[in-house]
Amino acid sequence: MSMHTENEIKRRIAQAVDERDGQLRALSLNIHSNPELSFYEHKAQQWLTEPLIEAGFEVEKGISGLETSFRATWEGSAGGPTIALLAEYDALPGLGHGCGHSLIGTAAVGAALALKDTFPELPGKILVLGTPAEEEGGGKIIMCDDGVFDDVDAAMMVHPQNKTMVLRGALACVDATFTFHGRQAHASSSPEKGISALDALVNAYVAINSLRQFMKEDVRIHGIITKGGDAPNVVPELTEAVFILRASTVQELETVREKVYRAVRCAAEGVGATVDITEGLIYAERNNNKALARLFARNLEDELGLEVCDPPQKGGVGSSDIGNVSQMTAVIHPYIRLGDANTHTPEFALLAGSEEGMIELNYAAKALAMTAYDLCTDKEAFRVVRDEFEQWKKQKNGG
């Protein structure tokens, strides 16, 4: 294919996104104005699937036992790869869409619609996968375990951020709830009869802090006290804290878990209390496919005129359940600049619903659609992407 022809095709994709710009803006703003927490994204699921159904996608709701998930499928012509565009749409407690998921889900839908509008005989299968509960719960992990990604050749999504990047990493992580059990007593007249679950919790909090200097520099441990007791004149019999533990890999995370849990159990035992430790699902580290990232970066720079920045050399990363998907197929999780605010803040939530957010949404949908088109039509580019993943998988398994 000549450069002239390729440029014309990419212009057609961009035009298709622009023609749906008003529809995509309304969809994103609707989700933004009605934030729903993890596993409760019923309105967002409905709103995101409506235009896909209207466009002729085959839509299944509630896959993998997740009530608010969905899979929308369209196959152009047979024989091409299967490309998944991932939609996130859950919100943060108290912050709404402070991570911009209202934009993420809508961009995936917009990209898929633009591809079908432009190339109804595209050689490949396009999936839009609605993946609930990224913020808390790990919907993608559950979908991975259910085999949703087994036949997916590549998966992509775009996250808003304060810089445009295509190879930013992410840490493995797990959330842990520590529930301490003591014995109630009158805190003044008979404190000797009590066992303070609060003292156990506070001692555990201090013990965890004391571990920090003995952890690797990329380890992150952070938490809150969710229950500290019921009354100041009653020795607390039940307290609770929730922590998130992060490390560079799942293997490194195991070491962190062992140290933290030992400290928590010893803190409880030291005052005569007991503790229950419950964990959420483990988010794996992200394996970015560099070849796929190069395709995406080329579309950002050459077709959309955006400047792609280098990711941070250390620090400055969080975690996402797309890391688990990246262990199963070729994945990228690029970022497009939205503004100067940091994610998980009220300022970022405002940006996600602003004109800047709508511009980022337009860019994201175009870049996703263009890169999916590249994978479906450029056999050599697709081969390089898959070869990189298979080589990584072989090395990981000791091959």
C-alpha positions in Angstrom: 0.0 0.0 0.0 1.4 3.4 -1.0 1.9 6.1 1.6 -0.7 8.2 -0.3 -3.3 5.5 -0.1 -2.6 4.9 3.6 -2.9 8.6 4.4 -6.2 8.7 2.6 -7.5 5.7 4.5 -6.5 7.2 7.9 -8.3 10.4 6.9 -11.4 8.4 6.2 -11.2 6.9 9.7 -10.7 10.3 11.3 -13.7 11.7 9.3 -15.9 8.8 10.5 -15.0 9.6 14.1 -15.7 13.3 13.5 -19.1 12.5 12.0 -20.0 10.7 15.3 -18.4 13.4 17.5 -21.7 14.8 18.7 -23.0 11.3 19.6 -19.8 10.4 21.4 -19.7 13.6 23.4 -23.3 13.1 24.6 -22.5 9.5 25.5 -19.4 10.4 27.5 -21.0 13.3 29.3 -24.0 11.2 30.2 -21.7 8.6 31.9 -19.7 11.4 33.5 -22.8 13.0 35.0 -24.0 9.7 36.3 -21.0 8.1 38.0 -21.4 4.4 39.1 -19.1 2.5 41.3 -17.4 -0.9 40.5 -19.8 -3.7 39.6 -22.8 -1.3 39.6 -22.3 0.4 36.2 -25.8 -0.5 34.9 -26.5 2.8 33.2 -23.1 3.0 31.6 -23.4 -0.5 30.3 -26.8 0.3 28.7 -25.6 3.6 27.2 -22.4 2.1 25.7 -24.1 -0.9 24.1 -27.0 1.0 22.6 -25.1 2.5 19.6 -23.3 -0.8 19.1 -26.5 -2.6 18.8 -27.9 0.0 16.5 -24.8 -0.3 14.3 -25.3 -4.1 13.9 -22.8 -5.4 16.5 -23.8 -8.7 18.2 -24.0 -7.7 21.9 -23.9 -10.0 24.8 -24.4 -8.6 28.3 -23.4 -10.0 31.6 -20.5 -12.2 30.4 -18.2 -14.0 32.8 -20.8 -13.8 35.5 -20.4 -10.0 35.7 -23.8 -8.3 35.5 -22.4 -5.0 34.1 -19.9 -6.5 31.6 -20.5 -6.9 27.8 -19.0 -8.2 24.6 -19.9 -6.5 21.3 -18.7 -8.4 18.2 -18.5 -7.4 14.5 -16.6 -9.4 11.9 -15.9 -7.8 8.6 -14.5 -10.4 6.3 -13.2 -13.7 7.6 -9.6 -14.7 8.1 -8.2 -11.6 9.9 -7.1 -11.1 13.5 -9.4 -10.6 16.5 -8.8 -7.2 18.0 -10.3 -6.2 21.4 -11.0 -2.6 22.3 -11.4 -2.4 26.0 -14.0 -0.2 27.7 -13.8 0.9 31.3 -16.7 2.9 32.8 -16.6 2.6 36.6 -16.2 5.7 38.8 -14.3 6.5 42.1 -16.1 6.9 45.4 -16.5 10.6 46.1 -14.6 11.6 43.0 -16.8 10.4 40.2 -14.9 10.0 37.0 -11.6 11.3 38.5 -9.8 8.8 36.4 -11.6 9.6 33.2 -13.3 6.2 32.6 -16.2 8.0 31.1 -13.8 8.9 28.2 -12.2 5.4 28.1 -15.4 3.5 27.5 -16.8 5.9 25.0 -13.5 6.0 23.0 -13.6 2.2 22.6 -17.1 2.4 21.3 -16.4 5.3 19.0 -13.4 3.5 17.5 -15.4 0.4 16.7 -18.2 2.4 15.2 -15.9 4.4 13.0 -14.2 1.2 11.7 -17.5 -0.4 10.8 -18.8 2.8 9.2 -15.7 3.1 7.1 -14.7 -0.5 6.3 -17.6 -2.9 6.5 -15.5 -5.6 4.9 -12.5 -5.1 7.2 -10.5 -8.3 7.3 -10.8 -9.1 11.0 -13.0 -9.3 14.0 -13.5 -6.3 16.2 -14.6 -6.8 19.8 -15.6 -4.1 22.2 -15.3 -5.6 25.7 -17.0 -3.9 28.5 -14.8 -4.5 31.5 -16.4 -3.4 34.8 -14.7 -2.7 38.1 -11.2 -1.6 37.2 -11.0 0.7 40.2 -12.0 -1.9 42.7 -12.6 -5.6 42.0 -10.7 -6.4 38.8 -13.3 -7.2 36.2 -10.7 -8.0 33.6 -9.1 -10.6 35.9 -12.4 -12.4 36.2 -12.9 -12.2 32.4 -9.3 -13.5 31.9 -10.0 -16.5 34.1 -13.2 -17.2 32.2 -11.4 -17.4 28.9 -12.7 -14.2 27.3 -9.2 -13.3 26.0 -8.1 -16.7 24.9 -8.8 -16.0 21.2 -7.9 -12.3 21.2 -4.8 -11.5 19.2 -4.4 -8.0 20.6 -6.1 -5.7 23.1 -6.0 -1.9 23.4 -7.5 0.9 25.4 -6.6 4.6 25.9 -6.4 6.3 29.3 -6.5 10.1 29.8 -3.5 11.5 31.6 -1.4 14.6 32.0 1.1 13.4 29.3 0.8 11.5 26.1 2.7 8.2 26.5 2.5 4.8 24.9 4.8 2.6 27.0 4.1 3.6 30.6 4.2 0.6 32.9 2.1 -0.5 35.9 2.8 -2.3 39.2 1.3 -5.6 40.4 -1.0 -5.0 43.3 -3.5 -6.5 45.7 -5.9 -4.9 48.2 -6.1 -6.4 51.7 -8.6 -5.8 54.5 -7.4 -6.3 58.1 -10.2 -6.9 60.6 -9.1 -6.9 64.2 -11.1 -8.5 67.0 -10.7 -7.6 70.7 -13.0 -7.5 73.7 -15.4 -4.8 74.8 -15.1 -3.2 78.2 -15.8 0.1 79.9 -12.8 2.2 79.0 -12.7 3.9 82.4 -14.2 1.7 85.1 -12.9 -1.7 83.9 -10.4 -1.3 81.1 -8.4 -4.3 82.4 -11.3 -6.5 81.2 -11.0 -5.3 77.6 -8.7 -6.1 74.6 -8.4 -3.1 72.3 -8.9 -4.0 68.6 -7.9 -0.3 68.0 -4.6 -0.7 69.7 -3.9 -3.8 67.5 -4.8 -1.8 64.4 -2.6 1.2 65.4 0.3 -1.1 66.2 -0.2 -2.8 62.8 -0.2 0.6 61.1 3.1 1.6 62.8 4.6 -1.8 62.1 3.8 -1.5 58.4 5.4 2.0 58.3 8.5 0.5 59.9 8.9 -1.9 57.0 9.1 0.7 54.3 12.8 1.4 54.6 13.4 -2.3 54.1 11.4 -2.6 50.8 12.6 -2.1 47.3 12.1 1.5 46.0 9.3 0.7 43.7 7.1 -0.9 46.4 4.1 1.1 47.5 2.0 0.4 50.6 -0.9 2.7 51.4 -4.1 2.3 53.4 -6.9 3.8 55.5 -8.7 3.0 58.7 -12.3 2.3 57.8 -13.5 1.5 61.3 -11.9 2.6 64.5 -14.5 1.8 67.1 -18.0 2.9 68.2 -17.5 5.1 71.2 -14.5 6.6 73.0 -15.6 5.2 76.4 -15.9 1.6 75.1 -12.8 -0.5 74.5 -13.2 -1.3 70.7 -13.8 -4.9 70.0 -13.9 -4.5 66.2 -11.7 -2.3 63.9 -10.8 -2.5 60.3 -8.2 -1.1 57.8 -7.9 -1.5 54.1 -4.5 -1.4 52.4 -3.2 -1.7 48.9 0.2 -3.4 48.4 2.1 -2.8 45.2 5.4 -4.2 43.7 7.1 -4.4 40.3 5.9 -8.0 39.6 3.5 -10.5 41.1 6.6 -12.4 42.3 7.9 -9.4 44.2 4.4 -8.7 45.5 4.5 -12.1 47.2 7.5 -10.9 49.3 5.7 -7.7 50.3 2.6 -9.6 51.3 4.5 -12.0 53.5 6.3 -9.2 55.4 3.2 -7.0 55.8 0.9 -9.9 56.9 3.4 -11.1 59.4 3.7 -7.6 60.9 -0.1 -7.3 61.1 -0.5 -10.7 62.8 2.2 -9.9 65.3 0.6 -6.5 66.1 -2.6 -8.2 66.9 -1.1 -10.9 69.0 0.9 -8.4 71.0 -2.2 -7.0 72.6 -4.1 -10.2 72.8 -6.3 -9.5 69.8 -6.9 -11.5 66.6 -7.0 -10.5 63.0 -8.6 -11.7 59.9 -6.9 -10.9 56.6 -8.9 -11.0 53.4 -7.6 -10.2 49.9 -9.0 -9.0 46.6 -7.8 -10.3 43.3 -4.2 -9.8 42.4 -3.5 -7.3 39.6 -0.5 -8.4 37.5 2.2 -6.0 36.2 1.7 -4.7 32.7 3.6 -6.2 29.8 3.4 -3.5 27.1 3.8 -4.8 23.5 6.5 -2.5 22.1 5.7 -3.3 18.4 2.0 -2.5 19.0 3.0 0.6 20.9 5.0 1.8 17.9 2.0 1.5 15.6 -0.1 3.5 18.0 2.6 6.1 18.4 2.9 6.5 14.7 -0.8 7.2 14.4 -0.6 9.7 17.2 2.3 11.6 15.8 1.9 11.2 12.0 -1.9 11.2 11.7 -3.1 13.3 14.7 -0.1 15.5 15.2 0.4 14.7 18.9 3.7 14.7 20.7 4.5 11.4 22.4 6.5 11.6 25.6 8.8 9.1 27.3 7.3 7.3 30.3 8.9 7.9 33.8 12.1 6.1 34.3 11.0 5.1 37.8 7.9 5.8 40.0 4.9 7.7 38.7 2.9 4.6 38.0 -0.2 2.9 39.4 -1.8 -0.5 38.7 -4.6 -1.8 36.5 -6.2 -5.1 35.8 -5.2 -4.8 32.1 -1.9 -6.2 33.5 -3.6 -9.6 33.7 -4.8 -9.3 30.1 -1.2 -8.5 29.1 -0.1 -11.9 30.4 -2.4 -13.5 27.9 -2.1 -11.5 24.7 -0.5 -8.5 23.0 -1.6 -5.4 24.9 -1.0 -1.7 25.1 -2.5 0.8 27.5 -1.4 4.2 26.1 -2.2 7.6 27.5 -3.3 10.8 25.8 -2.8 14.2 27.5 -6.0 15.7 28.9 -4.5 18.5 31.0 -2.2 19.4 33.8 -4.3 17.8 36.7 -3.3 14.5 38.2 -5.7 11.5 38.0 -7.8 10.6 41.0 -8.5 14.2 41.9 -11.5 16.5 41.6 -9.6 18.6 39.1 -9.2 15.7 36.8 -12.9 14.7 37.1 -13.8 18.3 36.0 -11.4 18.0 33.0 -13.0 14.7 31.9 -16.3 16.4 31.5 -14.9 19.6 29.9 -14.1 20.6 26.3 -10.6 19.3 26.9 -12.1 15.9 27.7 -14.1 15.9 24.5 -11.0 16.7 22.4 -9.1 13.8 24.1 -12.0 11.5 23.5 -11.9 12.3 19.8 -8.1 11.7 19.6 -8.4 8.4 21.5 -11.2 7.0 19.3 -9.2 7.9 16.1 -5.9 6.4 17.4 -7.6 3.2 18.5 -9.4 2.8 15.2 -6.4 3.6 13.1 -4.2 1.1 15.0 -6.9 -1.6 14.8 -7.0 -1.0 11.1 -3.2 -1.4 10.8 -3.4 -4.8 12.6 -6.2 -6.0 10.3 -4.6 -4.9 7.0 -0.8 -5.0 7.5 0.1 -8.7 7.9 3.7 -8.0 8.5 3.0 -5.5 11.3 0.6 -8.0 12.9 3.2 -10.7 12.7 5.8 -8.6 14.4 3.3 -7.8 17.2 2.4 -11.4 17.8 6.0 -12.7 17.5 7.0 -10.2 20.2 4.3 -11.5 22.5 5.0 -15.2 21.9 8.7 -14.6 22.5 7.9 -12.8 25.8 5.7 -15.7 26.8 8.3 -18.2 26.0 10.9 -16.4 28.1 8.5 -16.0 31.0 7.8 -19.7 31.0 11.5 -20.5 30.9 11.6 -21.6 27.3 
